[in-house]
Amino acid sequence: MKPTAPTASVLTTAFYAFYDLHRPAYHAYAAARLPREEAQLSVNQLFDLIASNWTWLMTNQRSSAWAWDRHTRAVAGRAGPISTPAEDAALLHDHLRLSIDRIATVTGTDPARVTTLLAAAHRIRQPAAPACRHA
């Protein structure tokens, strides 16, 4: 028996659930890197893109990762250089105070990778200890 395609109602409900879950973090990230109006415009354009690809995204197991990639590229296009995944994880965790699990959900990755990215970001930010010299 062939599975039936999701109805428009199911697709609409799923889109709004995705929107409600991701929009606050997407906006906070954009607002941390862009002026207020630019951040709002960037997030609005992102959700227009997501909505226009929603049927395809519903079949993609990594829809959050796809959306996060598009979001970070769009913000970088407005703000300057693309940040590294470690820098993004640190911004989301240290500045925006998102938990590791929340960052994993928003970025479409697993918590272990987020933890690794945070460790890398913190290691990079810490200055190297001066070498100990013996007289």
N, C-alpha and C positions, 0 to 999 in steps of 0.2 A: 504494500500500500504506500502510495506516494504521500510524503508529508505536505500539509497545506502551508501556504505562505502566511505570514502573520498579517492580521487585519490592520487597516489604517488606525483603528483605535489603539491596538496594542503598540504599534510603532510610535504613535503620538505620546502615549503614556510613558513608554520607555525613553523617548527623547527628553521629556520633561523631568523624568527621574535623573537622567544623566546631567541635565542642565542644573537642577537643584543641588546635586551632589558636587559638581565640579566648578560651577561658576564662581562661588565665593573665593576659592583658592586661586583660580585663574585671574580673577580681578585683583586680588591682593598682590599676586606676583607682578602683574603688569603695573599696578600702581606703585610698587617699590622701585620700578625701573623707568617709569615714564611719568610725564605730567598727567594730571587727573583726566583731562578730556581725551588725551591720546590713549590712556589706559582703557577708558570706557569704549572708545571707538575700536580699539584692537580686539577687545573681548567680544563686542557685538559682531564684528566681522568674522571672528573665529566661529561663533555659534551659527552664523549664517552659512559658513562653509560646512560645519558639522551637519546642520539640518539638510543641506543639499546632498550630502553623502550618507545620510542616516541609514537608508536601507542597506547599503553596502557595509557600513560600519556595524550593523546589527549581526552580520555574519562573520565579522572579524573578531578573533579572540583578543586582540590587542587594541581595541578601539580607544582606550584611555591613553595608551602610548602614542598612537597615531595623532590624537588630538593634542597631546602635550607637545609633541615634536612640532606640529604646525604652530602652536601657540608661542613656543620659545623662539622659533624662527621669525615670526611676525613681530614679536617684541624687540628682538635684536635688530630687525630691519628698521625699526623706529628709534631705538636707543643707542645703537652702536654695535660693538663686536658681540658675537655669540658667546654666551657664557658656557662654561663646561658643565657637564652633569654634576660634578662635585660642587661647583659654585652654586648651582641652582638648589641642590639639596641643602647646602648650608644656609642659603637665603630663606628657603622655606622653613627650615627647622629653627635656626638661630634668630632670625629676624622676625619671621611671621609666626613663629611658635607653633608650627604644625607638628604633630606626632609623626614618628617613623611610619606607622601604619597608614596614617592619612596621606603622607607624601607618596607612599607606595600606591595608594588608590588613585591619587590625582595624576601621577606620572605614568601609571600603567606598568610599574615594575614591582619586584618583590621586596619585602622588608629587608632581607639580607643584603641586597644590592644597595638599598638606601643607606643602611648602616655602614657599608664599605665606602660609599661615596662620602658620607659625613666624616669618617675617619681620615680619608684622604684629604678632604678640604681642611680639616683641623690641623693635620700634619703640615700641610703647605703653609698655612697662616702662621704657624709657630716658628719663630726664628731659631736657627740652629744654636745650640749651646756652645759657648766659646770653648775652644780646646784648652785643656788643662796643661799648663806648662810647669814643669818642675825645674827648679834652679840648679 
